[in-house]
Amino acid sequence: MKYQEVKNYIGGKFVEVNTNKRLDVISPVDGTLLSKVPMSSAKDLDEAVKAAKAAFPAWSKMPIKERVQIFFRYKTLLERDLKALAELCSEENGKIYGESVAEIEKCIELTEFATSLPQLVTGEVLEVSRGVECRTEHAPLGVVASIVPFNFPAMVPNWTLPNAIALGNCLIMKPSEKVPLSCGKIAELLKEAGLPDGVFNIVHGDVDIVNAICDHPGIEAVSFVGSTKVAKIVYQRATQNLKRCLALGGAKNHLLVLPDAKEDMTAANVVASMSGCAGQRCMAASAMIGVGNVDHIIEKIVIEAKKIVAGKNLGAVINKESKERIERYITEAENQGAKILVDGRNAVAEGKEQGTYVGPTVIDFVTPDMSVAKEEIFGPVISIMRTNTLDEAIAIENSNPYGNAASIFTQNGGYARYLIDRASAGMIGVNVGVPVPREPFSFGGWNESKFGVGDITGKSSIEFWTKLKKSTTKWNPEAGTNWMS
C-alpha cells in the first residue's frame, strides 16, 4: 500500500472512523493498491456536523473580506503544490498528467473567483420613503454538505468549497470512495492557509453516508455531482427532508458538424472532446451528428483518433467494471449494424498492463435508437449519426433527456445562432468541443442533467449558498408617515 489509510477530517484533525469496513483504493493507471478508505457510520457524520456547528458562529460573523483572505493564501498554496497535486490526481483517477495539471489550474481559477465575492455580495440599499431605508444582505445557511464524484478528484470539490465557505457556511464533504486522497490534501492546504478548525470537514463512505447526509437535520443544504439516476434520488431525499439541494447528473452531449466546418479544427476538437479525461466527464462529446455530407471531416476525425494512444496521451478509465461496460456498448453497436472506424476495445497500455484502459473509439452509421446514441457511455467513444438537415439534427439533440451541452461546428453565423436559440441544453458551443463557461459564468445544464434551481459555480452559486435578509429602518419620526412608512 503506497499511502497511509485514509481517515476522516473533522474539527481540523484526521480521525479514525467508528466502523471496521474498508475499501481498497486501486490506481486505474497500473492496478497499484494506493490506500484503503473507511466506510463511515451515521455517528461519524454526527461528529462532523457537531464540529461544523461549533465553528459556524465565529466563522459566519467574520466579515467576508476577512474570510476571503484565507482563500488568497489557499490559491497561493495550490500554485505552490500544483505538481504534487496533479500527480496524486493522476494516480487515483487515471487521467494523464497534463489533464491533471489543467484540473488543478481550474481549482486555482475557482478559488480566484471566491476571492472576488466581497464585491459581488454587497447587497442593496434604497431610501424607499423619507427617512426609511430598505436593505438586503446575503446571510450564510449554516452547515452544508457537498457530495462529489470520482472523475475530478480536486476540481469538483473546488466547485463548491471556496464559494460555500467564503460565503460564511461550514462544509462537510463526501468524496468518492474511488478517489479519496485528493480531498485530504485539500484539507491540509486549507488548514495551512489558516481556515479555522471545523469549517471544512471530510466524511468518507458510500451510499449509507449519502443517505445520512440527505436525512441529517443539522445540514441545511446539499450539493451533488454524479449520475442522473443517483442525482434524482439525492434531490428527492434531500428536499423531502426540507433541505436545499442542487444535484448535477449525467449528460449526452451532441456535436453538430456541418459541411462548411474547418476540417482540421473540427476533427481536433471532436477527438479532444471525446477522449479528454478518457471521456469521463459530463461535458465530453459522446454523440456527433453530421449534417449533410461530412465524410471529409469524418476521415480527419479517424486520423486524429488514431493518434491517441492508451497510457501516453489517453488516461485510464476508473476501474475494470467501467472498462467492461464501455466495451459492451461498442460491441452492441457493432452487432446492431454500426460501423467501427476506430476500435478501442482490448486496449493495453505498454508497461501498465494491469491498468484499465479503453482506446479511442469512433463508431459511424449509428441510428438514434441505439444505446450508444442515447445513453451516457462515460468513455472515449464518439457515436456518429447522420442527417440531411440542421432541423433534423436539432430534433435528435432535443429528444435526448439530458441537457448539459451542445455544440455546432460551422463557419455560418446564422446556423450557429439557429442552434443557440433552439438547443435544449444549458451550455452551448460554437466551434468549441467542450463548452464549459469560465468564471464568473456559471456551470449548469438543463433537463435531466440538473435538479434544483441555480448553478453550482460562478455568480449563480451565491443564491444557493446564502439566504437573503431584508431589513427596513427608520430613525426620524419627524419625517411623518405615509403608506410606505
C-alpha positions as CSV (number, residue, x, y, z in Angstrom):
1,M,0.0,0.0,0.0
2,K,1.6,3.2,-1.2
3,Y,-0.1,5.7,1.1
4,Q,-1.4,5.5,4.7
5,E,-5.0,4.5,5.2
6,V,-7.4,7.3,4.5
7,K,-9.1,9.0,7.5
8,N,-12.0,11.3,8.0
9,Y,-11.1,15.0,8.6
10,I,-13.2,16.5,11.4
11,G,-12.6,19.6,13.5
12,G,-9.2,20.3,11.9
13,K,-7.8,16.7,12.5
14,F,-7.6,13.4,10.7
15,V,-9.6,11.0,12.8
16,E,-10.5,7.3,12.9
17,V,-14.0,6.2,12.0
18,N,-16.5,4.2,14.1
19,T,-16.6,1.2,11.7
20,N,-14.2,-1.5,10.5
21,K,-15.4,-1.6,6.9
22,R,-12.7,-0.5,4.4
23,L,-12.5,-0.5,0.6
24,D,-9.3,-0.7,-1.4
25,V,-8.2,2.3,-3.4
26,I,-6.8,1.0,-6.6
27,S,-5.0,3.1,-9.2
28,P,-6.5,2.6,-12.6
29,V,-3.2,3.6,-14.1
30,D,-1.4,0.3,-13.3
31,G,-3.5,-1.6,-10.7
32,T,-1.4,-0.4,-7.7
33,L,-3.0,-0.6,-4.3
34,L,-2.8,3.1,-3.2
35,S,-4.7,3.0,0.1
36,K,-7.8,1.9,2.0
37,V,-10.8,4.1,2.6
38,P,-13.2,3.8,5.5
39,M,-16.9,3.5,5.2
40,S,-18.1,5.9,7.9
41,S,-21.2,5.5,10.0
42,A,-24.0,7.9,10.9
43,K,-22.1,8.5,14.1
44,D,-19.1,9.8,12.2
45,L,-21.3,12.2,10.3
46,D,-22.8,13.4,13.6
47,E,-19.3,14.2,14.8
48,A,-18.6,16.2,11.7
49,V,-21.9,18.1,12.0
50,K,-21.2,18.9,15.6
51,A,-17.7,20.3,14.7
52,A,-19.2,22.3,11.9
53,K,-21.9,23.7,14.1
54,A,-19.4,24.7,16.7
55,A,-17.3,26.6,14.2
56,F,-20.2,28.3,12.5
57,P,-21.0,31.2,14.9
58,A,-17.5,32.7,14.8
59,W,-16.9,31.9,11.1
60,S,-20.2,33.4,9.9
61,K,-19.7,36.5,12.0
62,M,-16.3,37.2,10.5
63,P,-16.6,39.9,7.7
64,I,-16.4,38.4,4.3
65,K,-13.4,40.5,3.4
66,E,-11.5,38.7,6.2
67,R,-12.8,35.3,5.2
68,V,-11.6,35.5,1.7
69,Q,-8.1,36.3,2.9
70,I,-7.8,32.6,3.6
71,F,-8.6,31.8,0.0
72,F,-5.9,34.2,-1.3
73,R,-3.5,32.1,0.7
74,Y,-5.1,28.9,-0.4
75,K,-4.7,29.9,-4.0
76,T,-1.0,30.5,-3.4
77,L,-0.7,27.1,-1.9
78,L,-2.5,25.4,-4.8
79,E,0.0,27.1,-7.1
80,R,2.9,26.0,-4.9
81,D,1.9,22.4,-4.8
82,L,0.4,22.1,-8.3
83,K,2.8,19.4,-9.5
84,A,2.3,17.2,-6.4
85,L,-1.5,17.6,-6.5
86,A,-1.6,16.8,-10.2
87,E,0.5,13.7,-9.7
88,L,-1.8,12.5,-7.0
89,C,-4.9,13.2,-9.1
90,S,-3.4,11.1,-12.0
91,E,-2.6,8.3,-9.7
92,E,-6.0,7.9,-8.1
93,N,-8.2,8.8,-11.1
94,G,-6.1,7.5,-14.1
95,K,-6.1,10.7,-16.2
96,I,-2.8,11.7,-17.8
97,Y,-0.6,14.2,-16.1
98,G,-1.4,17.2,-18.4
99,E,-5.1,16.7,-17.7
100,S,-4.4,16.7,-14.0
101,V,-2.4,19.9,-14.3
102,A,-5.4,21.5,-16.0
103,E,-7.6,20.3,-13.3
104,I,-5.5,22.0,-10.6
105,E,-5.3,25.1,-12.7
106,K,-9.1,25.1,-12.7
107,C,-9.1,24.8,-8.9
108,I,-7.0,27.9,-8.8
109,E,-9.4,29.8,-11.1
110,L,-12.4,28.7,-8.9
111,T,-10.6,29.9,-5.8
112,E,-9.7,33.2,-7.5
113,F,-13.4,33.8,-8.2
114,A,-14.2,33.1,-4.5
115,T,-11.8,35.9,-3.5
116,S,-13.9,38.3,-5.5
117,L,-17.1,37.5,-3.6
118,P,-16.9,40.7,-1.4
119,Q,-17.5,42.7,-4.5
120,L,-20.5,40.6,-5.5
121,V,-22.5,40.2,-2.3
122,T,-22.6,43.9,-1.2
123,G,-26.4,43.8,-1.0
124,E,-28.6,46.7,-1.9
125,V,-29.9,49.7,0.0
126,L,-32.6,52.2,-1.0
127,E,-34.4,55.1,0.7
128,V,-38.0,54.0,0.0
129,S,-39.6,56.8,1.8
130,R,-38.4,59.9,3.6
131,G,-36.1,58.6,6.3
132,V,-36.9,55.0,5.6
133,E,-34.3,52.6,4.2
134,C,-34.7,49.0,2.9
135,R,-31.6,46.9,2.8
136,T,-30.7,43.4,1.6
137,E,-27.8,41.2,2.9
138,H,-26.7,37.7,2.0
139,A,-26.6,35.5,5.1
140,P,-25.0,32.1,5.2
141,L,-27.1,29.0,5.6
142,G,-25.2,27.2,8.3
143,V,-23.8,23.7,8.0
144,V,-23.9,22.4,4.3
145,A,-22.7,19.3,2.5
146,S,-21.2,18.5,-0.8
147,I,-21.1,15.0,-2.4
148,V,-18.6,14.8,-5.2
149,P,-17.7,12.2,-7.9
150,F,-14.6,10.3,-9.0
151,N,-13.9,11.9,-12.3
152,F,-12.5,15.2,-11.0
153,P,-11.0,14.5,-7.5
154,A,-9.8,18.1,-7.0
155,M,-11.8,20.3,-9.3
156,V,-15.4,19.3,-8.4
157,P,-14.7,19.7,-4.7
158,N,-13.5,23.2,-5.6
159,W,-16.7,23.9,-7.5
160,T,-18.3,24.1,-4.1
161,L,-15.9,24.6,-1.2
162,P,-14.4,28.1,-1.9
163,N,-17.7,29.7,-2.5
164,A,-19.7,27.9,0.2
165,I,-17.1,28.6,2.8
166,A,-16.2,32.1,1.8
167,L,-19.9,33.0,2.0
168,G,-19.9,32.0,5.6
169,N,-21.0,28.4,5.7
170,C,-19.3,25.4,7.3
171,L,-18.9,22.5,4.9
172,I,-18.9,18.7,5.1
173,M,-17.6,17.0,2.0
174,K,-18.2,13.4,1.0
175,P,-15.6,12.4,-1.7
176,S,-16.0,9.4,-4.0
177,E,-14.7,6.3,-2.3
178,K,-12.8,5.6,-5.6
179,V,-10.7,8.8,-5.3
180,P,-10.5,9.8,-1.6
181,L,-6.9,11.0,-1.5
182,S,-7.0,14.4,-3.2
183,C,-9.6,15.8,-0.7
184,G,-7.3,15.0,2.2
185,K,-4.6,17.1,0.5
186,I,-7.1,19.9,0.0
187,A,-7.9,19.8,3.8
188,E,-4.2,20.1,4.6
189,L,-3.8,23.2,2.4
190,L,-6.9,24.9,3.8
191,K,-5.5,24.3,7.3
192,E,-2.2,25.7,6.3
193,A,-4.0,28.7,4.8
194,G,-5.5,29.5,8.2
195,L,-9.0,28.1,7.9
196,P,-10.4,27.6,11.4
197,D,-11.0,24.1,12.6
198,G,-14.4,22.7,11.9
199,V,-15.2,25.0,8.9
200,F,-14.2,22.2,6.5
201,N,-14.7,18.5,7.2
202,I,-14.5,15.3,5.3
203,V,-16.5,12.2,5.9
204,H,-15.7,9.2,3.7
205,G,-18.2,6.5,2.8
206,D,-20.6,5.0,0.3
207,V,-24.4,5.2,-0.2
208,D,-25.1,4.9,3.5
209,I,-23.3,8.3,4.2
210,V,-25.0,9.9,1.2
211,N,-28.4,8.9,2.7
212,A,-27.3,10.1,6.1
213,I,-26.3,13.5,4.7
214,C,-29.7,13.8,3.0
215,D,-31.5,12.9,6.2
216,H,-29.4,14.8,8.8
217,P,-31.4,17.6,10.5
218,G,-28.3,19.6,11.1
219,I,-27.4,20.0,7.4
220,E,-29.2,22.9,5.6
221,A,-28.2,22.3,2.0
222,V,-26.7,19.6,-0.2
223,S,-24.9,19.8,-3.5
224,F,-24.3,16.6,-5.5
225,V,-22.5,15.7,-8.7
226,G,-22.8,12.3,-10.3
227,S,-25.1,10.1,-12.4
228,T,-28.6,11.2,-13.2
229,K,-30.0,8.1,-11.5
230,V,-28.4,9.0,-8.2
231,A,-28.9,12.8,-8.6
232,K,-32.7,12.2,-8.8
233,I,-32.6,10.1,-5.6
234,V,-30.4,12.6,-3.7
235,Y,-32.6,15.6,-4.8
236,Q,-35.8,13.9,-3.8
237,R,-34.5,12.6,-0.5
238,A,-32.8,15.9,0.5
239,T,-35.8,18.1,-0.5
240,Q,-38.2,15.7,1.2
241,N,-36.2,16.5,4.4
242,L,-36.7,20.2,3.6
243,K,-33.1,20.9,2.6
244,R,-32.0,23.0,-0.3
245,C,-30.5,20.7,-3.0
246,L,-28.7,21.2,-6.3
247,A,-27.9,17.8,-7.9
248,L,-26.0,17.6,-11.2
249,G,-26.5,14.4,-13.2
250,G,-25.2,12.9,-16.4
251,A,-25.2,14.0,-20.0
252,K,-25.3,13.1,-23.6
253,N,-23.6,16.0,-25.4
254,H,-24.1,16.4,-29.1
255,L,-21.7,17.9,-31.6
256,L,-23.4,19.1,-34.8
257,V,-21.0,19.2,-37.7
258,L,-21.8,21.0,-40.9
259,P,-20.0,20.5,-44.2
260,D,-18.5,24.0,-44.1
261,A,-16.8,23.4,-40.8
262,K,-13.0,23.9,-40.7
263,E,-11.7,20.3,-41.2
264,D,-8.6,20.3,-39.1
265,M,-10.0,22.4,-36.2
266,T,-13.2,20.4,-36.1
267,A,-11.5,17.0,-36.1
268,A,-9.1,18.0,-33.4
269,N,-11.9,19.4,-31.3
270,V,-14.2,16.4,-31.7
271,V,-11.4,13.9,-30.8
272,A,-10.2,16.0,-27.8
273,S,-13.8,16.4,-26.5
274,M,-14.4,12.6,-26.9
275,S,-11.1,11.4,-25.4
276,G,-10.1,14.0,-22.9
277,C,-10.1,12.6,-19.3
278,A,-10.8,9.2,-21.1
279,G,-14.3,10.5,-21.8
280,Q,-15.1,10.5,-18.1
281,R,-16.6,14.0,-17.8
282,C,-20.1,15.2,-18.1
283,M,-19.1,17.7,-20.8
284,A,-17.5,15.1,-23.1
285,A,-18.8,14.7,-26.6
286,S,-20.2,11.3,-27.0
287,A,-22.5,11.9,-30.0
288,M,-21.8,13.6,-33.2
289,I,-24.4,14.5,-35.8
290,G,-23.2,15.0,-39.3
291,V,-25.5,17.3,-41.3
292,G,-25.2,16.6,-45.0
293,N,-22.0,15.3,-46.5
294,V,-19.3,15.4,-43.8
295,D,-17.3,12.4,-45.0
296,H,-14.2,14.6,-45.5
297,I,-14.4,15.7,-41.8
298,I,-15.0,12.1,-40.5
299,E,-11.9,11.0,-42.4
300,K,-9.9,13.6,-40.5
301,I,-11.5,12.5,-37.2
302,V,-10.3,9.0,-37.8
303,I,-6.8,10.2,-38.4
304,E,-6.8,12.3,-35.2
305,A,-8.3,9.5,-33.2
306,K,-5.6,7.1,-34.2
307,K,-3.0,9.5,-32.7
308,I,-4.5,8.9,-29.3
309,V,-2.6,6.1,-27.5
310,A,-3.6,4.5,-24.2
311,G,-1.2,5.2,-21.4
312,K,0.5,8.0,-23.3
313,N,-1.9,10.7,-24.3
314,L,-5.0,8.8,-23.1
315,G,-5.7,8.0,-19.5
316,A,-7.3,5.0,-17.9
317,V,-11.0,4.6,-17.1
318,I,-11.7,4.4,-13.4
319,N,-11.9,0.6,-12.9
320,K,-12.4,-2.8,-14.6
321,E,-16.2,-2.6,-14.3
322,S,-16.2,0.7,-16.3
323,K,-13.9,-0.8,-18.9
324,E,-16.2,-3.8,-19.4
325,R,-19.3,-1.7,-19.5
326,I,-17.9,0.7,-22.2
327,E,-16.7,-2.2,-24.3
328,R,-20.2,-3.8,-24.1
329,Y,-21.6,-0.6,-25.6
330,I,-19.2,-0.8,-28.5
331,T,-19.9,-4.4,-29.2
332,E,-23.7,-3.9,-29.0
333,A,-23.5,-1.0,-31.6
334,E,-21.4,-3.2,-33.9
335,N,-24.0,-6.0,-33.6
336,Q,-26.8,-3.6,-34.4
337,G,-25.2,-2.6,-37.7
338,A,-23.0,0.4,-36.8
339,K,-19.5,0.6,-38.4
340,I,-16.5,0.7,-36.1
341,L,-14.0,3.1,-37.7
342,V,-11.5,3.1,-34.8
343,D,-11.8,0.3,-32.2
344,G,-10.6,0.9,-28.7
345,R,-11.6,-2.5,-27.2
346,N,-9.0,-4.6,-25.5
347,A,-6.6,-1.7,-25.2
348,V,-3.4,-2.3,-23.2
349,A,-1.0,0.4,-22.1
350,E,2.6,-0.6,-22.6
351,G,4.3,-1.1,-19.2
352,K,0.9,-0.7,-17.4
353,E,-0.7,-4.0,-18.3
354,Q,-2.7,-4.0,-15.0
355,G,-4.3,-0.7,-15.8
356,T,-7.9,-0.3,-17.1
357,Y,-7.8,1.3,-20.5
358,V,-10.2,1.7,-23.4
359,G,-8.8,3.1,-26.6
360,P,-10.3,5.9,-28.6
361,T,-13.4,4.6,-30.5
362,V,-15.2,6.1,-33.4
363,I,-18.5,4.5,-34.4
364,D,-20.2,5.6,-37.7
365,F,-23.7,5.0,-39.1
366,V,-25.2,5.0,-35.6
367,T,-29.0,5.4,-35.5
368,P,-30.8,7.4,-32.8
369,D,-32.5,4.3,-31.3
370,M,-29.2,2.6,-30.5
371,S,-27.9,2.6,-26.9
372,V,-24.7,4.3,-27.9
373,A,-26.7,7.2,-29.3
374,K,-29.0,7.6,-26.2
375,E,-27.1,6.7,-23.1
376,E,-24.1,8.2,-21.3
377,I,-21.2,5.9,-22.0
378,F,-18.6,7.8,-19.9
379,G,-15.6,6.6,-22.0
380,P,-13.6,7.7,-25.0
381,V,-16.3,6.8,-27.5
382,I,-17.9,9.0,-30.2
383,S,-21.1,7.8,-32.0
384,I,-21.7,9.4,-35.4
385,M,-25.3,9.9,-36.6
386,R,-26.2,11.5,-40.0
387,T,-29.0,13.8,-41.0
388,N,-29.9,15.8,-44.1
389,T,-30.9,19.0,-42.3
390,L,-30.0,21.0,-39.3
391,D,-33.5,20.8,-38.0
392,E,-33.3,17.0,-38.1
393,A,-30.1,17.2,-36.1
394,I,-31.5,19.6,-33.5
395,A,-34.6,17.3,-33.2
396,I,-32.2,14.4,-32.2
397,E,-30.4,16.6,-29.7
398,N,-33.6,17.8,-28.2
399,S,-35.2,14.4,-27.9
400,N,-32.5,13.2,-25.5
401,P,-33.5,13.6,-21.9
402,Y,-30.2,15.2,-20.8
403,G,-29.3,18.8,-21.3
404,N,-25.8,19.7,-20.4
405,A,-24.2,20.8,-23.6
406,A,-24.5,21.0,-27.4
407,S,-22.0,22.4,-29.9
408,I,-22.1,23.3,-33.6
409,F,-19.1,23.3,-36.0
410,T,-19.7,25.7,-38.9
411,Q,-18.5,28.9,-40.4
412,N,-22.0,30.2,-40.8
413,G,-23.1,32.6,-38.0
414,G,-26.7,32.2,-38.9
415,Y,-26.6,28.4,-38.4
416,A,-24.8,28.9,-35.1
417,R,-27.4,31.3,-33.8
418,Y,-30.1,29.0,-35.0
419,L,-28.7,26.2,-32.8
420,I,-28.2,28.5,-29.8
421,D,-31.9,29.6,-29.9
422,R,-33.2,26.0,-30.3
423,A,-31.0,23.5,-28.5
424,S,-32.4,22.2,-25.2
425,A,-29.1,22.4,-23.3
426,G,-27.7,24.7,-20.7
427,M,-24.3,25.2,-22.2
428,I,-23.8,25.8,-26.0
429,G,-20.6,25.8,-28.0
430,V,-19.8,27.2,-31.4
431,N,-16.6,25.6,-32.8
432,V,-15.9,24.5,-29.2
433,G,-15.9,20.9,-28.3
434,V,-16.2,21.3,-24.5
435,P,-18.2,24.5,-23.9
436,V,-17.5,24.9,-20.2
437,P,-18.0,28.5,-19.1
438,R,-15.1,30.2,-17.4
439,E,-15.5,32.1,-14.1
440,P,-17.6,34.1,-13.3
441,F,-20.0,32.4,-15.7
442,S,-21.7,29.5,-14.1
443,F,-21.7,25.8,-14.8
444,G,-25.0,24.0,-15.1
445,G,-27.2,22.1,-17.5
446,W,-30.9,21.7,-18.2
447,N,-33.4,18.9,-18.2
448,E,-32.2,15.6,-16.6
449,S,-28.6,16.9,-16.3
450,K,-29.6,19.1,-13.3
451,F,-32.1,19.0,-10.5
452,G,-32.6,22.2,-8.4
453,V,-32.5,25.9,-9.0
454,G,-29.4,27.9,-10.0
455,D,-25.9,26.7,-11.0
456,I,-23.1,25.2,-8.9
457,T,-20.3,27.7,-9.8
458,G,-19.9,31.4,-10.6
459,K,-22.3,34.2,-9.6
460,S,-25.3,31.8,-9.7
461,S,-23.9,29.8,-6.8
462,I,-24.3,32.8,-4.4
463,E,-28.1,32.4,-4.4
464,F,-27.7,28.7,-3.5
465,W,-25.2,29.1,-0.6
466,T,-26.9,32.1,1.0
467,K,-30.3,33.3,2.1
468,L,-31.4,36.9,1.7
469,K,-32.1,39.0,4.7
470,K,-34.2,42.2,4.3
471,S,-34.3,45.0,6.8
472,T,-36.3,48.2,7.0
473,T,-35.1,51.0,9.2
474,K,-36.5,54.4,10.2
475,W,-34.8,56.9,12.6
476,N,-36.6,60.2,12.1
477,P,-40.2,60.3,13.4
478,E,-40.4,64.0,12.4
479,A,-40.5,62.9,8.7
480,G,-44.1,61.8,9.2
481,T,-45.7,58.7,7.7
482,N,-47.4,57.6,4.6
483,W,-48.4,54.2,3.2
484,M,-44.7,53.3,2.5
485,S,-43.5,54.0,6.1
